[in-house]
C-alpha cells in the first residue's frame, strides 16, 4: 500500500534532554518535511512506522496519514 503522511511528530525530546541546543528547529523541520513529502510504501501502519523510523533515524510519537492505494 502507498501512504501519504499528513502530520507527524518525532520524539526529539529525549535527545534534546541529553544534548541541549544541538538540534535546531531547522533540522527538525527538515526531518518532518522528509516524512511528509515522501509517498511511503508499506504493508500496514506498523510497517509504515518502521519505514519512516529507519529512513529518518527518529522514533515517531504520533502519526496521521492517508492511504493512497
C-alpha positions as CSV (number, residue, x, y, z in Angstrom):
1,X,0.0,0.0,0.0
2,X,1.0,3.6,-0.5
3,X,0.8,6.1,2.3
4,X,0.9,9.9,2.5
5,X,1.9,11.3,5.9
6,X,-0.4,14.2,6.8
7,X,1.1,15.1,10.2
8,X,3.9,13.6,12.2
9,X,5.6,14.2,15.5
10,X,9.0,12.8,16.1
11,X,10.5,12.0,19.5
12,X,13.2,14.6,19.6
13,X,12.7,15.2,23.4
14,X,15.0,12.5,24.7
15,X,17.8,13.7,22.5
16,X,17.2,17.3,23.4
17,X,17.3,16.5,27.1
18,X,20.6,14.7,26.7
19,X,22.2,17.2,24.4
20,X,20.6,20.6,24.8
21,X,20.7,23.1,21.9
22,X,22.3,20.6,19.5
23,X,19.2,20.1,17.3
24,X,18.0,23.3,15.9
25,X,14.4,23.9,14.7
26,X,15.5,24.0,11.0
27,X,17.0,20.5,11.3
28,X,13.8,19.2,13.0
29,X,11.7,20.8,10.3
30,X,13.8,19.1,7.6
31,X,13.1,15.7,9.1
32,X,9.4,16.4,9.3
33,X,9.3,17.6,5.7
34,X,11.1,14.5,4.6
35,X,8.4,12.4,6.1
36,X,5.5,14.5,4.8
37,X,6.9,15.0,1.3
38,X,7.5,11.3,0.7
39,X,5.0,8.7,-0.5
40,X,5.7,5.7,1.6
41,X,5.2,2.1,0.6
42,X,4.3,-0.2,3.5
43,X,2.2,-3.2,4.3
44,X,0.3,-1.6,7.2
45,X,0.6,1.1,9.8
46,X,3.2,-0.7,11.9
47,X,5.3,-1.2,8.8
48,X,4.9,2.5,7.9
49,X,6.1,3.5,11.3
50,X,9.1,1.2,10.8
51,X,9.9,2.5,7.3
52,X,9.8,6.2,8.5
53,X,11.9,5.4,11.6
54,X,14.5,3.6,9.6
55,X,14.7,6.3,6.9
56,X,14.9,9.3,9.3
57,X,16.6,7.7,12.3
58,X,14.0,9.1,14.7
59,X,11.2,7.4,16.6
60,X,7.7,8.6,16.0
61,X,5.4,10.0,18.8
62,X,2.3,10.5,16.6
63,X,1.4,9.9,13.0
64,X,-1.5,10.9,10.8
65,X,-1.7,9.5,7.3
66,X,-4.0,8.6,4.4
67,X,-3.9,5.5,2.3
68,X,-3.4,6.2,-1.4
69,X,-3.8,2.6,-2.6
